[in-house]
Amino acid sequence: MEEMRIYSGVLGMERNKRAGHSMEMKPEARVTCQVMLAVLFTSLFITAIAFAVQAFQPHPQPCFQCPFDWIRYRGKCYYFSEVEGNWTSSQDNCSALGASLAMLDSAEDLSFVMRYKGISEHWIGLLRADEEQPWQWVNRSPLSHLFQIHGSGLCAYLDDNGLSSSHCSTERSWICNKHELQSSGKGNRMRRPPNLCVSSLGAAGRPSPSQISGAP
């Protein structure tokens, strides 16, 4: 009887030993598990860094630009011609470029075009039906009381004194303007003021000889 108890005790110890041994992880499996955990934590760390960098990285703002040889100012693009024409042909040339003779919305706009027109007189997009009629821009909006026009003509232009008027058949340079365009900013070229955003969009920005009816 005593021998049976001893034998049972030995068997129990053997079972416990085997159970404990089976629960222990083999060295190879332990290394593999550690490597997998290291890879997992490294991946999570790299992902967290990438998200943090992306969150704090400034996003590029769209650049609103103008065709080559046009000047950007206060949301519009301006073109100052190097040839002359009468008021009607000047408006036609601006239309061929997707613009119109320049319309000025404020005293700042007037100051800007006066600064860049040089010594030449330039037609702008302002006219009236006769001397008794009010002045209107080419889009039919009325002239602001901020502006005073000298002379008794029917078409307005810029000279060294500001806004003047004369016969519409007189040959002068002209100024076109249109709203700026959104561009990717690739291939930028500068010509006039270095602080303005000017885009090279090729021949669309300049009148070709066939477009310029007032060219000599």
VOVOKOL-261205 format. One line per field, with one value per residue (C-alpha): residue in three letters; residue number from 1; x, y, z. Coordinates in Angstrom, 2 decimals, padded with zeros to 5 digits. Each point is the difference from the previous one (the first is absolute). Example, Ala and Ser with C-alpha at 12.3 -4.5 7.8 and 13.67 -1.06 7.14 Angstrom:
! VOVOKOL-261205
residu: c(ALA | SER)
num: c(1 | 2)
x: c(012.30 | 001.37)
y: c(-004.50 | 003.44)
z: c(007.80 | -000.66)
! end
This chain:
! VOVOKOL-261205
residu: c(MET | GLU | GLU | MET | ARG | ILE | TYR | SER | GLY | VAL | LEU | GLY | MET | GLU | ARG | ASN | LYS | ARG | ALA | GLY | HIS | SER | MET | GLU | MET | LYS | PRO | GLU | ALA | ARG | VAL | THR | CYS | GLN | VAL | MET | LEU | ALA | VAL | LEU | PHE | THR | SER | LEU | PHE | ILE | THR | ALA | ILE | ALA | PHE | ALA | VAL | GLN | ALA | PHE | GLN | PRO | HIS | PRO | GLN | PRO | CYS | PHE | GLN | CYS | PRO | PHE | ASP | TRP | ILE | ARG | TYR | ARG | GLY | LYS | CYS | TYR | TYR | PHE | SER | GLU | VAL | GLU | GLY | ASN | TRP | THR | SER | SER | GLN | ASP | ASN | CYS | SER | ALA | LEU | GLY | ALA | SER | LEU | ALA | MET | LEU | ASP | SER | ALA | GLU | ASP | LEU | SER | PHE | VAL | MET | ARG | TYR | LYS | GLY | ILE | SER | GLU | HIS | TRP | ILE | GLY | LEU | LEU | ARG | ALA | ASP | GLU | GLU | GLN | PRO | TRP | GLN | TRP | VAL | ASN | ARG | SER | PRO | LEU | SER | HIS | LEU | PHE | GLN | ILE | HIS | GLY | SER | GLY | LEU | CYS | ALA | TYR | LEU | ASP | ASP | ASN | GLY | LEU | SER | SER | SER | HIS | CYS | SER | THR | GLU | ARG | SER | TRP | ILE | CYS | ASN | LYS | HIS | GLU | LEU | GLN | SER | SER | GLY | LYS | GLY | ASN | ARG | MET | ARG | ARG | PRO | PRO | ASN | LEU | CYS | VAL | SER | SER | LEU | GLY | ALA | ALA | GLY | ARG | PRO | SER | PRO | SER | GLN | ILE | SER | GLY | ALA | PRO)
num: c(1 | 2 | 3 | 4 | 5 | 6 | 7 | 8 | 9 | 10 | 11 | 12 | 13 | 14 | 15 | 16 | 17 | 18 | 19 | 20 | 21 | 22 | 23 | 24 | 25 | 26 | 27 | 28 | 29 | 30 | 31 | 32 | 33 | 34 | 35 | 36 | 37 | 38 | 39 | 40 | 41 | 42 | 43 | 44 | 45 | 46 | 47 | 48 | 49 | 50 | 51 | 52 | 53 | 54 | 55 | 56 | 57 | 58 | 59 | 60 | 61 | 62 | 63 | 64 | 65 | 66 | 67 | 68 | 69 | 70 | 71 | 72 | 73 | 74 | 75 | 76 | 77 | 78 | 79 | 80 | 81 | 82 | 83 | 84 | 85 | 86 | 87 | 88 | 89 | 90 | 91 | 92 | 93 | 94 | 95 | 96 | 97 | 98 | 99 | 100 | 101 | 102 | 103 | 104 | 105 | 106 | 107 | 108 | 109 | 110 | 111 | 112 | 113 | 114 | 115 | 116 | 117 | 118 | 119 | 120 | 121 | 122 | 123 | 124 | 125 | 126 | 127 | 128 | 129 | 130 | 131 | 132 | 133 | 134 | 135 | 136 | 137 | 138 | 139 | 140 | 141 | 142 | 143 | 144 | 145 | 146 | 147 | 148 | 149 | 150 | 151 | 152 | 153 | 154 | 155 | 156 | 157 | 158 | 159 | 160 | 161 | 162 | 163 | 164 | 165 | 166 | 167 | 168 | 169 | 170 | 171 | 172 | 173 | 174 | 175 | 176 | 177 | 178 | 179 | 180 | 181 | 182 | 183 | 184 | 185 | 186 | 187 | 188 | 189 | 190 | 191 | 192 | 193 | 194 | 195 | 196 | 197 | 198 | 199 | 200 | 201 | 202 | 203 | 204 | 205 | 206 | 207 | 208 | 209 | 210 | 211 | 212 | 213 | 214 | 215 | 216)
x: c(000.00 | 002.82 | 001.67 | -003.13 | -000.08 | 003.65 | -000.58 | -003.02 | 002.04 | 002.76 | -002.51 | -001.54 | 003.38 | 000.79 | -003.30 | 000.64 | 003.49 | -001.27 | -002.78 | 002.45 | 002.40 | -002.76 | -000.92 | 003.55 | 000.80 | 002.82 | 002.95 | -000.56 | -003.68 | 000.88 | 002.45 | -002.51 | -002.67 | 002.38 | 000.96 | -003.65 | -000.80 | 002.98 | -001.11 | -003.56 | 001.07 | 002.43 | -002.76 | -002.36 | 002.70 | 000.80 | -003.72 | -000.47 | 002.99 | -001.35 | -003.42 | 001.61 | 002.17 | -002.96 | -002.13 | 002.56 | 001.15 | -001.39 | -002.29 | 000.87 | -002.44 | -001.36 | 001.74 | -002.26 | 002.05 | -000.02 | 001.22 | 003.55 | 000.44 | -003.10 | 000.20 | -002.01 | -001.55 | -002.90 | -001.48 | 000.32 | 002.50 | 001.03 | 001.53 | 001.67 | 000.23 | 003.11 | -001.92 | -002.78 | -003.54 | -003.29 | -002.36 | -002.07 | 002.99 | 001.59 | -003.11 | 000.02 | 003.63 | -000.80 | -002.97 | 002.29 | 002.04 | -003.03 | -000.09 | -001.40 | 001.36 | 000.94 | -002.77 | 001.12 | -001.84 | 001.83 | 002.48 | 002.64 | -000.66 | 000.42 | 003.24 | 001.28 | -000.62 | 001.37 | 003.17 | 000.53 | -001.26 | 003.21 | -000.08 | -002.48 | -003.72 | -002.15 | -003.63 | -002.09 | -003.45 | -002.05 | -002.31 | -003.29 | -002.60 | 000.18 | 001.07 | -003.32 | 000.10 | 001.75 | 003.25 | -000.13 | 002.56 | -000.03 | -002.04 | -002.65 | 000.66 | -000.09 | 003.12 | 000.72 | 000.01 | 003.56 | 001.21 | -000.03 | 000.43 | 001.39 | -001.01 | -003.18 | 000.69 | -001.98 | 002.83 | 002.27 | 003.74 | 002.83 | 002.52 | 002.45 | -002.81 | -002.33 | -003.21 | -000.69 | -002.28 | 000.26 | -001.29 | -000.13 | 001.82 | 003.29 | 002.85 | 001.35 | 001.43 | -002.47 | -000.33 | -001.90 | -000.99 | -001.75 | -000.37 | 003.04 | 000.19 | 000.84 | 003.16 | 002.28 | 002.85 | 002.25 | 002.16 | -000.34 | 001.64 | 000.37 | 000.24 | -001.31 | -000.36 | 001.93 | -002.53 | -002.91 | -001.06 | 000.37 | -000.42 | 001.32 | -003.01 | 001.57 | -001.43 | -003.39 | 001.49 | 001.11 | -001.79 | 001.34 | 000.49 | -003.27 | -001.81 | 001.34 | -002.03 | 001.64 | 003.57 | 001.96)
y: c(000.00 | 002.30 | -000.83 | 000.94 | 003.44 | 000.56 | -001.07 | 002.33 | 002.86 | -000.63 | -000.07 | 003.27 | 001.69 | -001.25 | 001.40 | 003.35 | 000.08 | -000.77 | 002.60 | 002.67 | -000.95 | 000.19 | 003.53 | 001.25 | 001.72 | -001.37 | 002.41 | 000.12 | 000.89 | 002.63 | 001.71 | -000.08 | 001.58 | 002.72 | 000.81 | 000.24 | 002.29 | 002.20 | 000.25 | 000.82 | 002.76 | 001.41 | 000.13 | 001.72 | 002.53 | 000.79 | 000.38 | 002.38 | 002.09 | 000.16 | 001.19 | 002.60 | 001.36 | 000.15 | 001.78 | 002.75 | 000.32 | 003.19 | -000.70 | 001.92 | 002.77 | 000.33 | 002.73 | 002.29 | 001.11 | 001.94 | -000.76 | 000.94 | 003.76 | 000.74 | 001.59 | -001.29 | 002.54 | -000.30 | -003.11 | 001.12 | -000.37 | 003.11 | 000.24 | 003.21 | 000.04 | 001.05 | 000.95 | 002.48 | -000.11 | 001.87 | -000.72 | -002.61 | -001.94 | 000.12 | -001.57 | -002.64 | -000.83 | -000.41 | -002.23 | -002.20 | -000.54 | -000.95 | 003.40 | 003.50 | 003.50 | 000.64 | 000.67 | 001.70 | -000.74 | 002.28 | 002.81 | -002.69 | -001.47 | 003.43 | 000.58 | -003.39 | 000.52 | 003.54 | -001.41 | -002.61 | 001.68 | 001.96 | 003.21 | -001.24 | 000.70 | -003.13 | -000.71 | -001.50 | -001.62 | 003.12 | 001.78 | 001.84 | 000.31 | 003.80 | 002.95 | 000.07 | -003.68 | -001.42 | -001.88 | -003.79 | -002.76 | -002.59 | -002.33 | 002.77 | 000.77 | 003.73 | 002.02 | 000.55 | 003.55 | -000.70 | 000.75 | 003.25 | 000.07 | 003.01 | 000.92 | -000.22 | -003.16 | -003.23 | -002.46 | 000.12 | -000.48 | 000.47 | 002.81 | 001.45 | 001.90 | -002.97 | -000.68 | 002.00 | -000.38 | 000.60 | -001.17 | -003.78 | -000.11 | 001.28 | -002.52 | -000.89 | -002.90 | -001.90 | -001.89 | -003.29 | -001.75 | -003.20 | -002.13 | -002.03 | -003.74 | -002.81 | -001.79 | -002.74 | 002.48 | -002.09 | 001.80 | 003.44 | 002.88 | 003.53 | 003.13 | 003.05 | 000.40 | -002.82 | -000.26 | -000.88 | -003.53 | -000.30 | -003.24 | -001.01 | -001.18 | 000.54 | 001.96 | 000.33 | 002.80 | 002.19 | 001.17 | -001.56 | 002.15 | -001.33 | 001.01 | 003.53 | 002.05 | 003.22 | -001.15 | 002.07)
z: c(000.00 | 000.89 | -003.28 | -001.89 | 001.61 | -000.80 | -003.60 | -000.30 | 001.41 | -002.50 | -002.85 | 001.20 | 000.14 | -003.48 | -001.34 | 001.64 | -001.43 | -003.48 | 000.27 | 001.12 | -002.74 | -002.61 | 001.15 | -000.35 | -003.36 | -002.03 | -000.52 | -003.77 | 000.44 | 002.60 | -002.38 | -002.83 | 002.20 | 001.16 | -003.59 | -001.05 | 002.93 | -000.86 | -003.63 | 001.07 | 002.40 | -002.58 | -002.63 | 002.42 | 000.93 | -003.64 | -000.80 | 002.93 | -001.13 | -003.57 | 001.18 | 002.26 | -002.82 | -002.36 | 002.59 | 000.57 | -003.61 | -001.61 | -002.95 | -003.19 | -000.79 | -003.55 | -001.94 | -001.96 | -002.95 | -003.23 | -003.53 | -000.95 | -000.45 | 002.09 | 003.43 | 002.96 | 002.36 | 002.46 | -001.59 | -003.63 | -002.82 | -001.96 | -003.45 | -001.20 | -003.79 | -001.89 | -003.15 | -000.68 | -001.30 | 000.25 | 002.86 | -001.90 | -001.33 | 003.45 | 001.52 | -002.76 | 000.76 | 003.69 | -000.85 | -002.11 | 003.16 | 002.08 | 001.69 | -000.50 | 000.10 | 003.61 | 002.51 | 003.21 | 003.24 | 002.41 | 000.45 | 000.65 | -003.44 | -001.58 | 001.88 | -001.14 | -003.72 | 000.19 | 001.51 | -002.71 | -003.15 | -000.56 | -002.01 | -002.60 | 000.00 | 000.30 | -000.81 | 002.80 | -000.01 | 000.62 | -002.45 | -000.38 | -002.77 | -000.19 | 002.11 | 001.87 | 000.94 | 003.08 | -000.28 | 000.05 | 000.09 | -002.77 | 002.23 | 000.21 | 003.68 | 000.84 | 000.69 | 003.69 | 001.33 | 001.15 | -003.52 | -001.91 | -003.76 | -001.82 | -003.53 | -002.02 | -001.99 | 000.02 | 000.74 | 003.03 | 000.23 | 002.48 | -000.24 | 002.49 | 001.73 | 000.49 | -001.95 | -003.14 | -003.02 | -003.72 | -003.38 | -000.09 | -003.34 | 001.45 | -000.06 | 003.43 | 001.95 | 002.15 | 003.27 | 000.29 | 003.20 | 001.05 | 003.10 | 001.01 | -000.62 | 002.40 | -001.05 | 001.27 | -000.02 | -002.29 | -002.50 | 001.53 | -001.77 | 001.31 | -002.00 | 001.78 | 003.79 | 001.75 | 002.84 | -002.26 | -000.89 | -003.78 | -001.93 | -003.38 | -001.95 | -003.38 | -002.89 | 001.68 | 002.06 | -002.87 | -003.13 | -003.17 | -003.12 | -001.41 | 003.18 | 000.16 | -002.45 | 001.13 | -000.66 | -002.55)
! end
